Amino acid sequence: MSTLNSVQLLAVSALPVLFAITAHEAAHGWMAHRLGDGTAKMLGRVTLNPLRHIDFLGTLIVPLATFWLTGFLFGWAKPVPIDARNLRHTRRDMALVALAGPGANLLMGLLWGLVIHAGITAWGTSEWLSLPLVYMGAIGVFINVLLMVLNLFPLVPLDGGRVLDALLPPAWSARFSRLEPYGLLLLLVLLVTGVLGTLLFPLIAGAIGLMPGAEIVEELFFSQRP
């Protein structure tokens, strides 16, 4: 990405980042609606309109600050409201609702990988179109894989924590749930100390290696990594 100036990087990053966040949150609401809770749909959160999901602090300020300080992108959108009382099988369905977000990022990553291939195919005929497609596709794959892996980290309030909470026996689940008020703080500590990146980078790199256009993403994001 060193070949792009700041304006160009912002231009090719905007759509992939916004759609990654939007699809993730909308998927939570869509799955909850499918399983019996229409709260998110009623409040207009089952939508790909990014304005319905953006949190000024978590979606804009924190990601820019953490990426600048640590090189690791971290942030959040407005949580999708879920009323577990409306779900037919509360613990199982809460796990499915949680998995829907990373699942949406997996699907988006695959689609952006196809965009990379579309850009490569157009290379000989329309370079002004092919280059943006390749860069957007690579950023789309990277950000969606990053969000998928990060959100599957087994700590509440992340999606992985919700899944783990649903799988634990009730007594253990009650103890684990007590960590939730401190979960974000613990995550930030792991991020700032570099522990989170050390744990997640191999998983992110491995998942990217399975995506369409993986060689392009690896060249753009990992070729300068020591």
C-alpha positions in Angstrom: 0.0 0.0 0.0 3.1 2.3 0.1 2.4 3.2 -3.6 -0.8 5.0 -2.7 -1.0 8.5 -1.2 -3.3 9.3 1.7 -6.2 10.4 -0.5 -5.9 7.4 -2.8 -5.8 5.0 0.2 -8.9 6.6 1.7 -10.7 6.4 -1.6 -10.1 2.6 -2.1 -10.6 1.8 1.6 -13.9 3.5 2.2 -16.3 1.0 0.6 -14.6 -2.2 1.8 -14.4 -0.9 5.4 -17.9 0.4 5.5 -19.4 -2.7 4.0 -17.4 -5.0 6.3 -18.8 -3.2 9.4 -22.3 -2.9 7.9 -22.6 -6.5 6.7 -21.4 -7.8 10.1 -23.9 -5.8 12.1 -26.8 -6.4 9.7 -26.1 -10.1 9.8 -26.6 -10.2 13.5 -30.0 -8.5 13.2 -31.0 -10.7 10.2 -30.2 -13.9 12.1 -32.0 -12.7 15.2 -35.1 -12.0 13.1 -34.9 -15.4 11.5 -34.8 -17.0 15.0 -37.7 -15.1 16.4 -36.5 -11.7 17.6 -37.5 -8.8 15.4 -36.1 -6.1 17.6 -33.3 -5.1 15.2 -35.5 -5.3 12.1 -38.1 -3.1 13.8 -35.4 -0.5 14.6 -34.1 -0.5 11.0 -30.8 -2.2 11.8 -31.2 -5.1 9.3 -29.9 -2.9 6.5 -26.7 -2.3 4.5 -27.0 1.4 5.0 -23.7 2.2 7.0 -25.2 5.2 8.6 -27.5 2.9 10.7 -24.5 1.1 12.2 -21.7 3.7 12.5 -20.6 4.7 16.0 -18.5 7.9 15.9 -16.1 6.8 18.6 -15.8 3.1 17.8 -16.0 3.2 14.0 -13.9 6.3 13.3 -11.8 7.6 16.2 -10.7 4.3 17.9 -9.7 2.5 14.6 -7.6 5.4 13.4 -5.9 5.8 16.8 -5.2 2.1 17.3 -3.9 1.6 13.8 -1.6 4.5 14.1 -0.3 3.5 17.6 -0.1 -0.3 17.1 -0.5 -1.1 13.4 -3.6 -3.2 14.4 -7.0 -2.1 13.4 -9.5 -2.2 16.2 -13.0 -0.7 16.6 -16.7 -1.4 16.8 -20.1 -0.3 15.4 -23.3 0.3 17.3 -24.3 -3.0 18.8 -27.4 -4.5 17.2 -30.2 -4.8 19.9 -31.2 -8.4 20.5 -33.9 -9.4 23.0 -33.0 -13.0 24.0 -36.4 -13.5 25.5 -37.9 -13.6 21.9 -35.5 -16.4 20.7 -36.9 -19.9 20.6 -33.8 -21.6 22.0 -32.0 -18.9 23.9 -28.5 -20.2 24.4 -28.2 -22.0 21.0 -29.8 -19.1 19.1 -27.6 -16.5 20.8 -24.6 -18.4 19.6 -26.0 -18.5 16.0 -26.7 -14.8 16.2 -23.1 -14.2 17.3 -21.7 -16.4 14.5 -23.7 -14.6 11.8 -21.4 -11.5 12.1 -18.1 -13.3 11.4 -20.0 -15.4 8.8 -20.9 -12.3 6.9 -17.3 -11.2 7.0 -16.2 -14.5 5.6 -18.7 -14.2 2.7 -17.6 -10.6 2.1 -14.0 -11.6 2.1 -14.7 -14.2 -0.6 -16.6 -11.7 -2.7 -13.8 -9.1 -2.4 -11.4 -11.8 -3.5 -13.4 -12.2 -6.7 -13.1 -8.4 -7.2 -9.3 -8.8 -7.1 -9.6 -11.4 -9.9 -11.9 -9.1 -11.9 -9.3 -6.3 -11.6 -6.5 -8.7 -12.8 -8.7 -9.8 -15.7 -9.3 -6.1 -16.8 -5.6 -5.3 -16.5 -4.7 -5.3 -20.2 -7.8 -3.3 -21.3 -8.5 -0.7 -18.6 -5.7 0.0 -16.1 -7.6 3.0 -14.6 -10.3 0.6 -13.6 -8.3 -2.5 -12.8 -5.9 -1.0 -10.3 -8.7 0.4 -8.0 -10.4 -2.9 -8.2 -7.3 -4.8 -7.2 -6.6 -2.5 -4.3 -10.2 -2.4 -3.1 -10.5 -6.1 -3.3 -7.3 -6.6 -1.3 -8.4 -4.2 1.4 -11.8 -5.9 1.4 -10.3 -9.3 1.9 -7.9 -8.1 4.6 -10.4 -6.1 6.7 -13.1 -8.8 6.5 -10.7 -11.5 7.6 -9.3 -9.3 10.3 -12.8 -8.6 11.6 -13.8 -12.2 11.4 -10.8 -13.5 13.3 -10.9 -10.7 15.9 -14.6 -11.1 16.6 -14.2 -14.9 17.1 -11.7 -14.2 19.9 -13.3 -16.0 23.0 -13.9 -13.0 25.2 -17.2 -11.2 25.9 -18.5 -9.0 24.5 -17.0 -10.3 21.2 -18.9 -12.8 19.2 -16.5 -15.6 20.1 -17.2 -14.9 23.7 -21.0 -15.2 23.1 -20.4 -18.5 21.4 -18.2 -19.8 24.2 -20.8 -18.6 26.8 -23.5 -20.6 25.0 -21.3 -23.7 24.9 -20.3 -23.6 28.6 -22.3 -25.4 31.3 -24.7 -23.0 33.0 -22.6 -22.6 36.2 -19.5 -21.9 34.2 -21.4 -19.6 31.8 -22.6 -17.5 34.8 -19.0 -17.0 35.9 -17.7 -16.3 32.4 -20.4 -13.7 31.9 -19.1 -11.7 34.8 -16.1 -10.7 32.7 -18.3 -8.8 30.2 -18.0 -5.3 32.0 -14.2 -5.7 31.8 -14.0 -7.4 28.4 -13.3 -4.3 26.3 -10.7 -3.1 28.7 -9.0 -6.5 28.7 -9.1 -6.5 24.9 -7.5 -3.0 24.8 -4.7 -4.1 27.2 -4.0 -7.2 25.0 -4.0 -4.9 21.9 -1.6 -2.2 23.3 0.8 -4.8 24.8 1.0 -6.6 21.4 -0.4 -9.9 22.8 -3.5 -9.7 20.7 -1.6 -9.2 17.5 0.8 -12.1 18.3 -2.2 -14.4 19.0 -4.3 -13.4 16.0 -1.7 -12.6 13.2 -1.1 -16.3 12.4 -4.8 -16.9 12.2 -5.4 -13.9 10.0 -2.5 -14.8 7.7 -3.7 -18.4 7.5 -7.3 -17.4 6.7 -6.2 -14.9 4.0 -4.1 -17.7 2.4 -7.4 -19.6 1.7 -9.1 -16.6 0.0 -9.3 -15.8 -3.7 -6.6 -13.4 -4.6 -4.6 -14.4 -1.5 -1.2 -13.8 -3.2 -2.1 -10.1 -4.0 -3.3 -9.5 -0.4 -0.2 -11.1 1.0 2.1 -9.0 -1.3 0.4 -5.7 -0.4 0.0 -6.2 3.4 2.7 -8.7 4.5 5.6 -8.4 2.1 7.2 -5.6 4.3 6.5 -7.4 7.6 9.8 -8.3 9.3 
